[in-house]
Amino acid sequence: MWSAGVTRNSNALDLEAGVFALDEPREIARSLKRSAEMSTRRKSDPFRSAMSMLTFYMNRAGSNLSDERKAVLRRAKDELRRAFGRPPKR
């Protein structure tokens, strides 16, 4: 599947293996933050790059994700905002 290739070989971020399979939203956010901050190829600021990758994954996986998994990933977005000192989404 091409989206899996994008996730693995993103031109913006080198993701840690299994980041989207982690159970804890905070750990997903920390991993994405580390990847975004370490990247030398990203085209926008670290927060936007990390959030874009998470959103991309959620959109591409779509209906293949269980409601429980979607909830974990939505909470990961909130944790990512917190990790970068951004206000929570209302």
N, C-alpha and C positions, 0 to 999 in steps of 0.2 A: 504494500500500500504506500502510495507516495507520501502521505502525511507522516507516516512512521519514519520515512527517510528524512523528511524535513526536520522532525523532532530530533533525530539522531545526529544529523549533519547540518544543523542550522548554520547559516553564514553569520549569524549574530551571536550565538551562545554555544558553548560546549557544555551540554547538560551532564550532570552526574547520572550515572546509570540508575534506572529505576525510580527517578525522582517523582514521577506521576503515580507510582504504585505505593508510595509511602502512605502510612495510615494517619499520621499526625499532620494537620494543616500547617502547624508552626515549622515542622521539619521540611515540608515542601517549600514553604516560603524562604526558609534559611538557605536551602540548596539553590533555589532560583536566584536569590540575592547574591550568593557567593559566585555563581556562574556569571551573572551580569556584571558584577564588579571586576571580575578577573578577565573578562573578554576584552580583547584588543580589536575585535572586528565589528562590534556593534555600531549601529548608525545613530542611535539616540541615547538618552541618558539611561543609567542602569535600571531605574524603576520602570521606565516605559518598556525597555527590552524584556525584563523579567515578566511583567504583566502581560505583554503581548504574547510571549511564549505560552504562558498559562492559558490565556484566552484562546489562542490558536488550538491548543490541545483539547480544551473543552469543546470547542466548536466542531473540530474534526471528529472527535469520538462520539459526540452527540448522543443519539439514541442507544448507542452501545454501552453507555454508562448507566449503572443502576442509580436509583434515586439517592441511595446512601453515598455512593461515590461522588455524585454531583454535589451533594451537601459538603463533603470533605473538601472538594476543590473550591467551592464558593467560600468556605471558611479560610482556605489557603489564600484567596485573594485579599480577604480582610487582614490576615496575618502579614501578607506582603506589604500592604499599605502601612501597617504598624511598624514593620521592620525598617521602612524607609522614612518613617516620621510623617506620613501622609494622613490626612483626616479619613475616618471611615466613610464608606459609601452609605448614603441614606436611602 
